[in-house]
């Protein structure tokens, strides 16, 4: 059975996030066509990140923070982002004014 259309779109959006930028779960969902599906994005990342080779580390919560808990992936995600040049405030927040990815054009889902 093939992937759901929304899943395919989420994967495409995540692949498009450039190195050194981040996007929130909700923004990824909105760009994929369903602004209310942030939790679906979390699930899709969990299932497909490794299989699809997704830059999963570039997806963070709406506050610009890593959602993974310390000792459960937080440090790995932070290290990957820092290698890409993303900086964190003293309390672990990413400044969206500098690092939030805003695509220059909308995704065309009419195909």
PAZAPA-4460 file (N, C-alpha, C; in steps of 0.05 Angstrom, whole numbers, plus 32768, in hexadecimal, padded with zeros to 4 digits):
% residues 111
    n_x    n_y    n_z   ca_x   ca_y   ca_z    c_x    c_y    c_z   seq   type   mol
   8011   7FE8   8000   8000   8000   8000   8012   8019   8000     1      X     A
   800C   802C   7FEF   801C   8044   7FEC   8017   8058   8003     2      X     A
   8028   806B   8005   8026   8080   8019   800E   8092   8013     3      X     A
   8002   809C   8027   7FEC   80B0   8025   7FF7   80C9   8017     4      X     A
   7FE6   80D7   8009   7FEE   80F0   7FFB   7FFA   8104   800E     5      X     A
   7FED   8108   8025   7FF7   811B   8038   8013   8113   8042     6      X     A
   8017   80FA   8046   8031   80F0   804F   8046   80F6   803A     7      X     A
   8040   80F2   8021   8053   80F8   800B   8059   8116   800A     8      X     A
   8045   8126   800F   8049   8143   800F   805B   814C   8026     9      X     A
   8056   8140   803E   8066   8147   8055   8083   8140   8050    10      X     A
   8088   8128   8044   80A3   8120   803E   80B0   8133   802B    11      X     A
   80A2   813C   8017   80AC   814F   8003   80B3   816A   8010    12      X     A
   80A2   8173   8022   80A7   818D   8030   80C0   818B   8041    13      X     A
   80C2   8175   8051   80D9   8172   8062   80F3   8170   8052    14      X     A
   80F2   8162   803C   810A   8161   802A   8112   817C   8020    15      X     A
   80FF   818E   801E   8105   81A9   8012   8111   81BD   8027    16      X     A
   8110   81B6   8041   811A   81C8   8055   8139   81C9   8051    17      X     A
   8143   81E1   804C   8160   81E2   8046   8172   81E0   805F    18      X     A
   818A   81D7   805B   819D   81D6   8070   81A0   81F1   807E    19      X     A
   81A1   81F0   8099   81A4   8209   80A8   8189   8217   80AE    20      X     A
   8173   820B   80A6   8158   8216   80AB   8148   8201   80BA    21      X     A
   8132   820A   80C7   8120   81F8   80D5   8103   8200   80CD    22      X     A
   80F1   81ED   80D2   80D5   81F2   80CD   80C6   81E4   80E4    23      X     A
   80AF   81EF   80EC   809F   81E3   8101   808E   81CC   80F6    24      X     A
   8085   81BA   8107   8074   81A5   80FF   805A   81B0   80F2    25      X     A
   804F   81C4   80FF   8036   81D0   80F4   803A   81DD   80D9    26      X     A
   8051   81EA   80D5   8056   81F7   80BB   805A   81E2   80A6    27      X     A
   8068   81CC   80AC   806B   81B6   8099   804F   81AC   8092    28      X     A
   803E   81A8   80A5   8023   819E   80A0   8014   81B1   808E    29      X     A
   8016   81CB   8094   8008   81DF   8084   8012   81DF   8067    30      X     A
   802C   81DE   8064   8038   81DD   8049   8030   81C4   8039    31      X     A
   802B   81AE   8048   8022   8195   803C   8004   8194   8037    32      X     A
   7FF6   81A9   8040   7FDA   81AA   803A   7FC6   81A7   8050    33      X     A
   7FD0   81A3   8069   7FBE   81A0   8080   7FCA   81AD   8098    34      X     A
   7FC2   81C6   809D   7FCE   81D6   80B3   7FC7   81CA   80CF    35      X     A
   7FB5   81B8   80D0   7FAD   81AC   80EA   7FBA   8191   80F0    36      X     A
   7FCE   818A   80E0   7FD9   816F   80E2   7FF6   816D   80EC    37      X     A
   7FFD   817F   80FF   8019   817F   810A   8020   8164   8116    38      X     A
   800D   8158   8124   8012   813E   8130   8017   8128   811C    39      X     A
   800A   812B   8105   800F   8118   80EF   802B   811A   80E5    40      X     A
   8035   8133   80E4   8051   8138   80DB   8064   8129   80EE    41      X     A
   805F   812B   8108   806F   811D   811C   806F   80FF   8116    42      X     A
   8058   80F3   8111   8056   80D7   810B   8064   80D0   80F1    43      X     A
   8061   80E0   80DC   806E   80DB   80C3   808C   80DC   80C6    44      X     A
   8096   80EF   80D5   80B3   80F1   80DA   80BD   80D8   80E8    45      X     A
   80AE   80CF   80FC   80B5   80B7   810B   80B7   809F   80F9    46      X     A
   80A4   809C   80E7   80A3   8084   80D5   80B7   8086   80BE    47      X     A
   80B9   809D   80B2   80C8   809F   8098   80E3   80AD   8099    48      X     A
   80EB   80B9   80AF   8104   80C8   80AF   811C   80B7   80A5    49      X     A
   811F   80A0   80B0   8135   808F   80A9   8131   8083   808D    50      X     A
   8119   8077   8088   8114   806A   806E   8118   807D   8057    51      X     A
   810F   8096   805B   8110   80AA   8045   8128   80BC   8046    52      X     A
   8139   80B9   805A   8151   80CA   805D   814A   80E7   8061    53      X     A
   8135   80ED   8070   812C   8108   8074   813E   8118   8087    54      X     A
   8140   8132   8082   814F   8144   8095   813D   814A   80AD    55      X     A
   8136   8135   80BC   8123   8137   80D2   812B   814C   80E7    56      X     A
   8145   8151   80EA   814E   8163   80FE   8145   8180   80F9    57      X     A
   813C   8186   80E1   8134   81A1   80DA   8117   81A7   80E2    58      X     A
   8109   8194   80EE   80ED   8199   80F6   80EC   819B   8114    59      X     A
   80E2   81B2   811E   80E1   81B8   813A   80C5   81C1   8142    60      X     A
   80C1   81C6   815B   80A6   81CE   8163   80A1   81EC   815D    61      X     A
   8088   81F5   8162   8080   8210   815A   808E   8226   816B    62      X     A
   809B   821E   8180   80AA   8231   8191   80C7   8233   8188    63      X     A
   80CF   8223   8174   80EB   8223   816C   80FC   8212   817E    64      X     A
   80F0   81FD   8189   80FE   81EB   819B   80FD   81CF   8191    65      X     A
   8111   81BF   8199   8112   81A3   8193   80FE   8195   81A5    66      X     A
   80ED   8185   8199   80D8   8177   81A9   80E2   815E   81B7    67      X     A
   80F8   8152   81AC   8102   813A   81B8   810D   8140   81D4    68      X     A
   810A   812D   81E6   8113   8130   8202   8131   812C   8203    69      X     A
   813D   8138   8217   815A   8134   821C   815E   8116   8222    70      X     A
   8173   810B   8215   8179   80EF   8218   8168   80DD   8205    71      X     A
   8156   80E9   81F6   8145   80DA   81E3   8146   80E6   81C7    72      X     A
   815D   80F1   81C0   8160   80FC   81A5   8165   811A   81A4    73      X     A
   815F   8128   81BA   8163   8145   81BB   817F   814D   81B3    74      X     A
   8193   8141   81C0   81AF   8149   81BC   81B7   8143   819F    75      X     A
   81AE   812D   8193   81B5   8127   8178   81AA   813B   8164    76      X     A
   8190   8142   8168   8183   8156   8157   8191   8171   8159    77      X     A
   8197   8179   8172   81A4   8193   8176   81C0   8193   8168    78      X     A
   81CF   817D   816B   81EA   817C   815F   81E8   817E   8141    79      X     A
   81D5   816F   8135   81D1   8170   8118   81CA   818C   810E    80      X     A
   81B9   819A   811D   81B1   81B5   8115   81C9   81C9   8119    81      X     A
   81D8   81C5   812F   81EF   81D7   8133   8204   81D3   811D    82      X     A
   8207   81BB   8114   821A   81B6   80FE   8212   81C4   80E5    83      X     A
   81F7   81C9   80E2   81ED   81D7   80CA   81EE   81F6   80CF    84      X     A
   81F7   81FF   80E6   81F9   821B   80EB   81E1   8227   80FB    85      X     A
   81CE   8216   8103   81B8   8220   8112   81C1   8226   812F    86      X     A
   81BA   823D   8139   81C3   8245   8154   81AB   8244   8167    87      X     A
   81B1   823D   8180   819C   823B   8195   81A1   8251   81AA    88      X     A
   818C   825B   81B5   818E   826E   81CB   8197   825F   81E4    89      X     A
   819E   826D   81F9   81A8   8260   8212   8193   824C   821D    90      X     A
   817A   8250   8217   8165   823E   8221   815C   822A   820D    91      X     A
   816B   8227   81F7   8165   8212   81E3   8152   8218   81CD    92      X     A
   814C   8232   81C9   8139   823A   81B5   8148   8242   819B    93      X     A
   813C   823C   8184   8146   8244   816A   8137   825D   8162    94      X     A
   8145   8272   815A   8139   828B   8152   812C   8288   8137    95      X     A
   8112   8287   8136   8104   8285   811C   810A   829C   8109    96      X     A
   8110   82B4   8115   8116   82CB   8104   812E   82C6   80F2    97      X     A
   8140   82B5   80FC   8159   82AE   80EC   8157   8294   80DE    98      X     A
   814A   8280   80EA   814C   8265   80E0   8132   8258   80D5    99      X     A
   811C   8265   80D7   8103   825A   80CD   8103   825A   80AF   100      X     A
   80FE   8242   80A3   80FC   8240   8086   80E0   8248   807D   101      X     A
   80E0   825A   806A   80C8   8263   805D   80CC   825F   803F   102      X     A
   80BF   824B   8033   80C3   8246   8017   80BC   825F   8006   103      X     A
   80CC   8263   7FF1   80C8   827B   7FE1   80AE   8279   7FD0   104      X     A
   80A6   8260   7FCA   808D   825D   7FBC   807E   8245   7FC9   105      X     A
   8064   8245   7FC5   8053   8230   7FD0   8059   8216   7FC1   106      X     A
   8054   8200   7FCE   8056   81E6   7FC1   803E   81E3   7FAF   107      X     A
   8042   81D7   7F98   802C   81D3   7F85   8023   81B7   7F87   108      X     A
   800B   81B3   7F94   8001   8198   7F98   7FEC   8191   7F84   109      X     A
   7FE9   81A0   7F6E   7FD4   819B   7F5A   7FDB   8185   7F47   110      X     A
   7FF3   817A   7F49   7FFC   8166   7F35   7FEB   814D   7F36   111      X     A
***
